[in-house]
Amino acid sequence: MSLAPDAVLYVLDLFGTAVFAISGALAAGRRRMDWFGVLVIAAVTAVGGGTVRDLLLDRHPVFWIQDLRYLGVIAGAGGLTFLYTSFFRPPRQALEVADAFGLAVFSVVGAKVAMGVGVPPIVVVMMAATTATVGGMIRDVLCDGTPLILRREIYATAALGGGTLYVLLQGTAVPDPGVAALTIAAVFTLRVAALTWSVHLPSFRVEDA
């Protein structure tokens, strides 16, 4: 029995939640936090972006309060990460690829939610980027680091591009599942390509007199 397109996107959203929770747990581990700190950072990384999105769009209750599966996924991913890294070193490259996929999925989820509320296209794009990047930004701030979206990384740019593509494809004959698949593929490919070939945005530098 095949899953409905919305069900497939929901499963991918849970996977993205797990991946972001893992990245948060690893960031907490690098700061030598205890298990409670690991779970807190894992949670804010995984649902921070979606929470800010729902608050800005005045959607109540917030998605993870309405569906407690998200908290279960976060607790499981954070706990397993805590146990795994107690014995093994995490595979950095594999996690970066998984994180890129999570970024792509969250971009589509954010755009789809915003479009369902009926906001203007520019807001849809902004909500796509918010969903995909704000959780990581909160993670970096709490872990005393420079947020990834403020560096030269093609990260928030990829999410903005994904939201824009999603909006543009809605005006075509491509069915909604195809729009979601194409957008996920585009964001994922862009992010992985940037990681593979170390492609960065140009930096802005001001020299003092």
N, C-alpha and C positions, 0 to 999 in steps of 0.2 A: 504493500500500500504506500503510495507516494504522499509526501507532505505537501500541504498547501504552501504557496509562496510566502505568505505572512508567517507561517509556522517555521519555514526554513530560515527566514530573516531573524525570527525570535531565537532560534537555536544558535545562529551565528552571533547574535547579540550576547547571549550567555557565554559563548566561547570568548568573545572580545572582553567581557567582564572578567573572566578567569585570567586571561593574558595580562590585562592591566593590573589585576590584583597581584599577580606574580611579580610584575615589574615594581609595584609598590613595596611588596615584601622584601625584594632584593635590595631596594634602595634603603629600607629601614635596617636591613642586616648589615649593609656597608657602614651604617652609622652606629652599629653595635647597640641597637635598641633591644628591649626585652620582647617576649612573645606578644604582650598586649600592644606595644608600640608597633610591632609588625602588622598586627591585624588592623590597627587604626589607619596606618599608612596605606595598607592594601585596600581598605574600604574607600578612603577618600580618592585614591587613584582610580578605582574602578567605577564609582558612581558619582564622583564630584562633578564631572561635566554634565551628565544627564540631570543631576539635581539642579544645577544652576539654570540649565535650559528650561526645566519644568517651572521653576520659580519665575523666570523671566516671561514665560508664556502663560503664567497663571494657571497651570495645570495642577489640579489637586484631586486625590493625594499624589505626592511625588511617586514616580514609577516604582521605586524599590520598596516603598511602604505598601503599595497596592499589590505587589507581587514579591513575596518574601523569598522566592527562589534565588533572587539576585544575592541576598545576604548569605544564603546557603552556599552558593558558588564561591563567594568571596571568602567565607570561613574555610571552605575546603581547600581552595587554591592557596590561601595564605598559610594554613596549617601544614599542607603538604610541602610547600616551599621551605618553611621553617625546618621541617624534618629532613628534607632532601639535602639542603645546604649544610646541615650538621655533619654530613658524611661525604658529600661530593661537591665539586665545583660546578656551578651552573654553566651550561653551554651558551656563552654570550651571543654568538652569531645566530644560533637557532632562535633564541629569545627575541633578538632584534627583528628577525623575519616574522615571528608570530606577533610582535608588537605592531609591525607595519600592517598586518592583516587586521588586527584589532582597531587600528586607526581608521582603516578603510571602512570597516563595518560600522563603527560609531559615526562616521561621517554620513553614511546613508541613513542610519537610524535617526540621527538628529534632523536631517533634512526631511525625512518622511513624517516625523512627528510634527515638525513646524508647518509643513505643507498641509497636514491634516487639520491644523488649527485655523488655517486660512490667512496666515500672515503674508505680507508682500514678499516677492522673490528675494530681495536683498536680505531680509530677515531670515529667510530659509537658509541662505548661504552662511550667515553668521551663526545660526543655531547648529548647523552641521559642524562648523569649526569649534564652537563652544563645547558640544558634546564630545568631540574627539580629543580636545587638547586641555581643557580646564582641569580635569582630574590630574593630569601629569604636572601641570603648573603648580597646583596645590601641593602635590607630592614633593616637588623640587624645593618649594619655599619651606615646607616643614622640615625637610632634610638639609636645610641650610645650603642650598645650591642655586645656581642661576637657572631659572626655568628654561626648558628646552626651546620653547617657542620664542624666547628672546635671544637665542643664539643664531648662528648662521645656518642652522640645520633646515633642510626642506621638510618641515613637519607640519606646522600650521598652514603653510602654503599649500601643501598637498591636500589638507582637509578643506581649505577654501576652494581649491580647484575642484574637489569632489562635489562639494555643495553646488557650485556653479554648473558643473556637468549634469548633475541630477536635475536641476531646474530646467536647463536647456533641453534635455532629453524628454521632459514631460510634455513638451510641445510638439513631439514627433509621434509617429505611428508605432513606436516601440512600446510594447506592453510593459506594465509596471515591474514585473519580475526581471525583464530584460534590462530596464533602466537601472535597477538595483545592482544587477550582476555586472553591467558595464562600468558603473561608477566604482564599485568595489575593486574591480580589476584595474581600473585606471589609477586610483589612489595607491593601491598596493604596489603596482608596477613602478610608479613614480618614486615612492618612498624607498623601495628596494634598490632601484637604480641609483638613487642618491647615495645610499649606503655603500653600494658596491663600488662605485667610481668616485666616492668622496666628493660629490657635487654639493656646493654650498652657495647660498646667496651672497652677493657682495656685501662686505661690511662697511659701515659708515664710520669714518674716523675724522675727528677734528683735532688739528695740531694747535697747541697753545703758542701764542706769540713768544 
